[in-house]
Amino acid sequence: MTVSYNRIAGQSVERLAALSDGVFAVAMTLLVLDLRVPAMEAVHSEHGTR
């Protein structure tokens, strides 16, 4: 009688694999988008408007 741990715990390895795939996909998307911080000259603050 072979009972796997995943069956006893009520969780499957496929769900963990799907979660790790999703995290990897988000990380790769952020790397591809090439987001940059705006230049300081383009940032206007309310302090200097008086």
N, CA, C and O atoms as a Maestro MAE file, in Angstrom:
{
 s_m_m2io_version
 :::
 2.0.0
}

f_m_ct {
 s_m_title
 :::
 protein
 m_atom[200] {
  # First column is atom index #
  i_m_mmod_type
  r_m_x_coord
  r_m_y_coord
  r_m_z_coord
  i_m_residue_number
  s_m_chain_name
  s_m_pdb_residue_name
  s_m_pdb_atom_name
  i_m_atomic_number
  :::
  1 25 0.856 -1.179 0.000 1 A "MET " " N  " 7
  2 3 0.000 0.000 0.000 1 A "MET " " CA " 6
  3 2 0.898 1.237 0.000 1 A "MET " " C  " 6
  4 15 1.555 1.543 0.995 1 A "MET " " O  " 8
  5 25 0.913 1.933 -1.117 2 A "THR " " N  " 7
  6 3 1.742 3.123 -1.241 2 A "THR " " CA " 6
  7 2 0.862 4.357 -1.231 2 A "THR " " C  " 6
  8 15 0.005 4.524 -2.099 2 A "THR " " O  " 8
  9 25 1.073 5.220 -0.249 3 A "VAL " " N  " 7
  10 3 0.323 6.470 -0.143 3 A "VAL " " CA " 6
  11 2 1.331 7.606 -0.213 3 A "VAL " " C  " 6
  12 15 2.260 7.671 0.591 3 A "VAL " " O  " 8
  13 25 1.144 8.502 -1.177 4 A "SER " " N  " 7
  14 3 2.105 9.592 -1.312 4 A "SER " " CA " 6
  15 2 1.785 10.718 -0.337 4 A "SER " " C  " 6
  16 15 0.645 10.886 0.096 4 A "SER " " O  " 8
  17 25 2.803 11.470 -0.007 5 A "TYR " " N  " 7
  18 3 2.636 12.587 0.922 5 A "TYR " " CA " 6
  19 2 1.699 13.642 0.351 5 A "TYR " " C  " 6
  20 15 0.908 14.233 1.085 5 A "TYR " " O  " 8
  21 25 1.784 13.883 -0.967 6 A "ASN " " N  " 7
  22 3 0.937 14.898 -1.591 6 A "ASN " " CA " 6
  23 2 -0.542 14.565 -1.440 6 A "ASN " " C  " 6
  24 15 -1.369 15.461 -1.270 6 A "ASN " " O  " 8
  25 25 -0.870 13.297 -1.501 7 A "ARG " " N  " 7
  26 3 -2.270 12.894 -1.354 7 A "ARG " " CA " 6
  27 2 -2.731 13.093 0.086 7 A "ARG " " C  " 6
  28 15 -3.875 13.484 0.320 7 A "ARG " " O  " 8
  29 25 -1.859 12.831 1.044 8 A "ILE " " N  " 7
  30 3 -2.213 12.992 2.458 8 A "ILE " " CA " 6
  31 2 -2.363 14.480 2.787 8 A "ILE " " C  " 6
  32 15 -3.300 14.868 3.486 8 A "ILE " " O  " 8
  33 25 -1.447 15.313 2.289 9 A "ALA " " N  " 7
  34 3 -1.464 16.737 2.591 9 A "ALA " " CA " 6
  35 2 -2.569 17.466 1.833 9 A "ALA " " C  " 6
  36 15 -2.961 18.565 2.226 9 A "ALA " " O  " 8
  37 25 -3.072 16.878 0.763 10 A "GLY " " N  " 7
  38 3 -4.144 17.510 0.009 10 A "GLY " " CA " 6
  39 2 -3.649 18.543 -0.984 10 A "GLY " " C  " 6
  40 15 -4.433 19.370 -1.451 10 A "GLY " " O  " 8
  41 25 -2.384 18.516 -1.312 11 A "GLN " " N  " 7
  42 3 -1.838 19.468 -2.265 11 A "GLN " " CA " 6
  43 2 -1.115 18.711 -3.357 11 A "GLN " " C  " 6
  44 15 -0.671 17.581 -3.153 11 A "GLN " " O  " 8
  45 25 -0.998 19.333 -4.513 12 A "SER " " N  " 7
  46 3 -0.325 18.673 -5.613 12 A "SER " " CA " 6
  47 2 0.902 19.452 -6.040 12 A "SER " " C  " 6
  48 15 1.015 20.653 -5.797 12 A "SER " " O  " 8
  49 25 1.803 18.755 -6.672 13 A "VAL " " N  " 7
  50 3 3.032 19.371 -7.151 13 A "VAL " " CA " 6
  51 2 2.730 20.307 -8.318 13 A "VAL " " C  " 6
  52 15 3.452 21.281 -8.531 13 A "VAL " " O  " 8
  53 25 1.674 20.022 -9.073 14 A "GLU " " N  " 7
  54 3 1.314 20.850 -10.222 14 A "GLU " " CA " 6
  55 2 0.973 22.276 -9.804 14 A "GLU " " C  " 6
  56 15 1.288 23.222 -10.527 14 A "GLU " " O  " 8
  57 25 0.348 22.440 -8.671 15 A "ARG " " N  " 7
  58 3 0.009 23.793 -8.191 15 A "ARG " " CA " 6
  59 2 1.263 24.575 -7.842 15 A "ARG " " C  " 6
  60 15 1.347 25.771 -8.125 15 A "ARG " " O  " 8
  61 25 2.225 23.924 -7.239 16 A "LEU " " N  " 7
  62 3 3.490 24.580 -6.909 16 A "LEU " " CA " 6
  63 2 4.261 24.937 -8.176 16 A "LEU " " C  " 6
  64 15 4.884 25.997 -8.246 16 A "LEU " " O  " 8
  65 25 4.221 24.069 -9.162 17 A "ALA " " N  " 7
  66 3 4.883 24.352 -10.436 17 A "ALA " " CA " 6
  67 2 4.207 25.525 -11.146 17 A "ALA " " C  " 6
  68 15 4.893 26.361 -11.734 17 A "ALA " " O  " 8
  69 25 2.893 25.601 -11.102 18 A "ALA " " N  " 7
  70 3 2.167 26.714 -11.731 18 A "ALA " " CA " 6
  71 2 2.489 28.032 -11.034 18 A "ALA " " C  " 6
  72 15 2.636 29.060 -11.696 18 A "ALA " " O  " 8
  73 25 2.598 28.014 -9.720 19 A "LEU " " N  " 7
  74 3 2.948 29.221 -8.974 19 A "LEU " " CA " 6
  75 2 4.361 29.692 -9.317 19 A "LEU " " C  " 6
  76 15 4.581 30.885 -9.528 19 A "LEU " " O  " 8
  77 25 5.305 28.779 -9.373 20 A "SER " " N  " 7
  78 3 6.668 29.171 -9.703 20 A "SER " " CA " 6
  79 2 6.754 29.664 -11.152 20 A "SER " " C  " 6
  80 15 7.530 30.576 -11.439 20 A "SER " " O  " 8
  81 25 5.982 29.087 -12.060 21 A "ASP " " N  " 7
  82 3 5.947 29.569 -13.442 21 A "ASP " " CA " 6
  83 2 5.390 30.990 -13.504 21 A "ASP " " C  " 6
  84 15 5.884 31.818 -14.268 21 A "ASP " " O  " 8
  85 25 4.376 31.268 -12.711 22 A "GLY " " N  " 7
  86 3 3.794 32.610 -12.685 22 A "GLY " " CA " 6
  87 2 4.758 33.644 -12.145 22 A "GLY " " C  " 6
  88 15 4.853 34.744 -12.690 22 A "GLY " " O  " 8
  89 25 5.470 33.313 -11.090 23 A "VAL " " N  " 7
  90 3 6.451 34.238 -10.516 23 A "VAL " " CA " 6
  91 2 7.570 34.504 -11.520 23 A "VAL " " C  " 6
  92 15 8.014 35.642 -11.672 23 A "VAL " " O  " 8
  93 25 8.019 33.467 -12.194 24 A "PHE " " N  " 7
  94 3 9.066 33.612 -13.205 24 A "PHE " " CA " 6
  95 2 8.579 34.487 -14.362 24 A "PHE " " C  " 6
  96 15 9.332 35.317 -14.870 24 A "PHE " " O  " 8
  97 25 7.327 34.306 -14.780 25 A "ALA " " N  " 7
  98 3 6.778 35.090 -15.889 25 A "ALA " " CA " 6
  99 2 6.685 36.570 -15.530 25 A "ALA " " C  " 6
  100 15 6.988 37.423 -16.364 25 A "ALA " " O  " 8
  101 25 6.275 36.884 -14.317 26 A "VAL " " N  " 7
  102 3 6.195 38.285 -13.883 26 A "VAL " " CA " 6
  103 2 7.587 38.898 -13.820 26 A "VAL " " C  " 6
  104 15 7.776 40.035 -14.252 26 A "VAL " " O  " 8
  105 25 8.552 38.177 -13.297 27 A "ALA " " N  " 7
  106 3 9.922 38.692 -13.205 27 A "ALA " " CA " 6
  107 2 10.500 38.950 -14.589 27 A "ALA " " C  " 6
  108 15 11.147 39.974 -14.804 27 A "ALA " " O  " 8
  109 25 10.280 38.047 -15.519 28 A "MET " " N  " 7
  110 3 10.802 38.224 -16.874 28 A "MET " " CA " 6
  111 2 10.106 39.385 -17.574 28 A "MET " " C  " 6
  112 15 10.743 40.109 -18.339 28 A "MET " " O  " 8
  113 25 8.813 39.576 -17.328 29 A "THR " " N  " 7
  114 3 8.084 40.693 -17.927 29 A "THR " " CA " 6
  115 2 8.647 42.018 -17.437 29 A "THR " " C  " 6
  116 15 8.823 42.945 -18.227 29 A "THR " " O  " 8
  117 25 8.929 42.116 -16.151 30 A "LEU " " N  " 7
  118 3 9.487 43.354 -15.609 30 A "LEU " " CA " 6
  119 2 10.878 43.628 -16.179 30 A "LEU " " C  " 6
  120 15 11.243 44.785 -16.390 30 A "LEU " " O  " 8
  121 25 11.646 42.586 -16.425 31 A "LEU " " N  " 7
  122 3 12.975 42.782 -17.006 31 A "LEU " " CA " 6
  123 2 12.884 43.237 -18.465 31 A "LEU " " C  " 6
  124 15 13.704 44.036 -18.916 31 A "LEU " " O  " 8
  125 25 11.908 42.742 -19.191 32 A "VAL " " N  " 7
  126 3 11.769 43.079 -20.609 32 A "VAL " " CA " 6
  127 2 11.238 44.498 -20.794 32 A "VAL " " C  " 6
  128 15 11.588 45.162 -21.769 32 A "VAL " " O  " 8
  129 25 10.403 44.969 -19.876 33 A "LEU " " N  " 7
  130 3 9.791 46.295 -20.031 33 A "LEU " " CA " 6
  131 2 10.810 47.417 -19.955 33 A "LEU " " C  " 6
  132 15 10.559 48.498 -20.489 33 A "LEU " " O  " 8
  133 25 11.932 47.206 -19.324 34 A "ASP " " N  " 7
  134 3 13.007 48.198 -19.227 34 A "ASP " " CA " 6
  135 2 12.490 49.524 -18.661 34 A "ASP " " C  " 6
  136 15 12.585 50.568 -19.307 34 A "ASP " " O  " 8
  137 25 11.947 49.463 -17.456 35 A "LEU " " N  " 7
  138 3 11.429 50.661 -16.798 35 A "LEU " " CA " 6
  139 2 12.588 51.523 -16.315 35 A "LEU " " C  " 6
  140 15 13.587 51.007 -15.814 35 A "LEU " " O  " 8
  141 25 12.449 52.834 -16.467 36 A "ARG " " N  " 7
  142 3 13.503 53.762 -16.048 36 A "ARG " " CA " 6
  143 2 12.916 54.843 -15.133 36 A "ARG " " C  " 6
  144 15 11.731 55.169 -15.212 36 A "ARG " " O  " 8
  145 25 13.763 55.383 -14.275 37 A "VAL " " N  " 7
  146 3 13.374 56.476 -13.390 37 A "VAL " " CA " 6
  147 2 13.394 57.768 -14.207 37 A "VAL " " C  " 6
  148 15 14.335 57.983 -14.971 37 A "VAL " " O  " 8
  149 25 12.383 58.639 -14.071 38 A "PRO " " N  " 7
  150 3 12.384 59.884 -14.836 38 A "PRO " " CA " 6
  151 2 13.558 60.789 -14.455 38 A "PRO " " C  " 6
  152 15 14.050 60.739 -13.327 38 A "PRO " " O  " 8
  153 25 13.992 61.601 -15.391 39 A "ALA " " N  " 7
  154 3 15.098 62.524 -15.146 39 A "ALA " " CA " 6
  155 2 14.658 63.587 -14.146 39 A "ALA " " C  " 6
  156 15 13.484 63.954 -14.102 39 A "ALA " " O  " 8
  157 25 15.587 64.073 -13.354 40 A "MET " " N  " 7
  158 3 15.251 65.051 -12.318 40 A "MET " " CA " 6
  159 2 14.737 66.359 -12.923 40 A "MET " " C  " 6
  160 15 13.949 67.052 -12.279 40 A "MET " " O  " 8
  161 25 15.153 66.714 -14.124 41 A "GLU " " N  " 7
  162 3 14.689 67.955 -14.750 41 A "GLU " " CA " 6
  163 2 13.206 67.872 -15.109 41 A "GLU " " C  " 6
  164 15 12.518 68.891 -15.166 41 A "GLU " " O  " 8
  165 25 12.725 66.668 -15.348 42 A "ALA " " N  " 7
  166 3 11.330 66.483 -15.744 42 A "ALA " " CA " 6
  167 2 10.388 66.435 -14.541 42 A "ALA " " C  " 6
  168 15 9.172 66.526 -14.708 42 A "ALA " " O  " 8
  169 25 10.930 66.293 -13.344 43 A "VAL " " N  " 7
  170 3 10.103 66.192 -12.144 43 A "VAL " " CA " 6
  171 2 9.919 67.577 -11.557 43 A "VAL " " C  " 6
  172 15 10.889 68.247 -11.203 43 A "VAL " " O  " 8
  173 25 8.660 68.005 -11.455 44 A "HIS " " N  " 7
  174 3 8.341 69.315 -10.880 44 A "HIS " " CA " 6
  175 2 7.666 69.096 -9.536 44 A "HIS " " C  " 6
  176 15 6.734 68.299 -9.424 44 A "HIS " " O  " 8
  177 25 8.131 69.798 -8.527 45 A "SER " " N  " 7
  178 3 7.523 69.651 -7.205 45 A "SER " " CA " 6
  179 2 6.660 70.857 -6.904 45 A "SER " " C  " 6
  180 15 6.781 71.893 -7.558 45 A "SER " " O  " 8
  181 25 5.795 70.730 -5.924 46 A "GLU " " N  " 7
  182 3 4.927 71.826 -5.508 46 A "GLU " " CA " 6
  183 2 5.703 72.866 -4.713 46 A "GLU " " C  " 6
  184 15 5.241 73.997 -4.561 46 A "GLU " " O  " 8
  185 25 6.855 72.507 -4.211 47 A "HIS " " N  " 7
  186 3 7.649 73.410 -3.380 47 A "HIS " " CA " 6
  187 2 8.175 74.598 -4.178 47 A "HIS " " C  " 6
  188 15 8.269 75.699 -3.636 47 A "HIS " " O  " 8
  189 25 8.515 74.409 -5.435 48 A "GLY " " N  " 7
  190 3 9.118 75.471 -6.226 48 A "GLY " " CA " 6
  191 2 8.119 76.295 -7.041 48 A "GLY " " C  " 6
  192 15 8.537 77.086 -7.886 48 A "GLY " " O  " 8
  193 25 6.819 76.136 -6.815 49 A "THR " " N  " 7
  194 3 5.809 76.815 -7.646 49 A "THR " " CA " 6
  195 2 5.368 78.157 -7.066 49 A "THR " " C  " 6
  196 15 4.504 78.796 -7.665 49 A "THR " " O  " 8
  197 25 5.891 78.612 -5.972 50 A "ARG " " N  " 7
  198 3 5.409 79.873 -5.361 50 A "ARG " " CA " 6
  199 2 6.033 81.062 -5.953 50 A "ARG " " C  " 6
  200 15 5.731 82.184 -5.547 50 A "ARG " " O  " 8
  :::
 }
 m_bond[199] {
  # First column is bond index #
  i_m_from
  i_m_to
  i_m_order
  :::
  1 1 2 1
  2 2 3 1
  3 3 4 2
  4 3 5 1
  5 5 6 1
  6 6 7 1
  7 7 8 2
  8 7 9 1
  9 9 10 1
  10 10 11 1
  11 11 12 2
  12 11 13 1
  13 13 14 1
  14 14 15 1
  15 15 16 2
  16 15 17 1
  17 17 18 1
  18 18 19 1
  19 19 20 2
  20 19 21 1
  21 21 22 1
  22 22 23 1
  23 23 24 2
  24 23 25 1
  25 25 26 1
  26 26 27 1
  27 27 28 2
  28 27 29 1
  29 29 30 1
  30 30 31 1
  31 31 32 2
  32 31 33 1
  33 33 34 1
  34 34 35 1
  35 35 36 2
  36 35 37 1
  37 37 38 1
  38 38 39 1
  39 39 40 2
  40 39 41 1
  41 41 42 1
  42 42 43 1
  43 43 44 2
  44 43 45 1
  45 45 46 1
  46 46 47 1
  47 47 48 2
  48 47 49 1
  49 49 50 1
  50 50 51 1
  51 51 52 2
  52 51 53 1
  53 53 54 1
  54 54 55 1
  55 55 56 2
  56 55 57 1
  57 57 58 1
  58 58 59 1
  59 59 60 2
  60 59 61 1
  61 61 62 1
  62 62 63 1
  63 63 64 2
  64 63 65 1
  65 65 66 1
  66 66 67 1
  67 67 68 2
  68 67 69 1
  69 69 70 1
  70 70 71 1
  71 71 72 2
  72 71 73 1
  73 73 74 1
  74 74 75 1
  75 75 76 2
  76 75 77 1
  77 77 78 1
  78 78 79 1
  79 79 80 2
  80 79 81 1
  81 81 82 1
  82 82 83 1
  83 83 84 2
  84 83 85 1
  85 85 86 1
  86 86 87 1
  87 87 88 2
  88 87 89 1
  89 89 90 1
  90 90 91 1
  91 91 92 2
  92 91 93 1
  93 93 94 1
  94 94 95 1
  95 95 96 2
  96 95 97 1
  97 97 98 1
  98 98 99 1
  99 99 100 2
  100 99 101 1
  101 101 102 1
  102 102 103 1
  103 103 104 2
  104 103 105 1
  105 105 106 1
  106 106 107 1
  107 107 108 2
  108 107 109 1
  109 109 110 1
  110 110 111 1
  111 111 112 2
  112 111 113 1
  113 113 114 1
  114 114 115 1
  115 115 116 2
  116 115 117 1
  117 117 118 1
  118 118 119 1
  119 119 120 2
  120 119 121 1
  121 121 122 1
  122 122 123 1
  123 123 124 2
  124 123 125 1
  125 125 126 1
  126 126 127 1
  127 127 128 2
  128 127 129 1
  129 129 130 1
  130 130 131 1
  131 131 132 2
  132 131 133 1
  133 133 134 1
  134 134 135 1
  135 135 136 2
  136 135 137 1
  137 137 138 1
  138 138 139 1
  139 139 140 2
  140 139 141 1
  141 141 142 1
  142 142 143 1
  143 143 144 2
  144 143 145 1
  145 145 146 1
  146 146 147 1
  147 147 148 2
  148 147 149 1
  149 149 150 1
  150 150 151 1
  151 151 152 2
  152 151 153 1
  153 153 154 1
  154 154 155 1
  155 155 156 2
  156 155 157 1
  157 157 158 1
  158 158 159 1
  159 159 160 2
  160 159 161 1
  161 161 162 1
  162 162 163 1
  163 163 164 2
  164 163 165 1
  165 165 166 1
  166 166 167 1
  167 167 168 2
  168 167 169 1
  169 169 170 1
  170 170 171 1
  171 171 172 2
  172 171 173 1
  173 173 174 1
  174 174 175 1
  175 175 176 2
  176 175 177 1
  177 177 178 1
  178 178 179 1
  179 179 180 2
  180 179 181 1
  181 181 182 1
  182 182 183 1
  183 183 184 2
  184 183 185 1
  185 185 186 1
  186 186 187 1
  187 187 188 2
  188 187 189 1
  189 189 190 1
  190 190 191 1
  191 191 192 2
  192 191 193 1
  193 193 194 1
  194 194 195 1
  195 195 196 2
  196 195 197 1
  197 197 198 1
  198 198 199 1
  199 199 200 2
  :::
 }
}
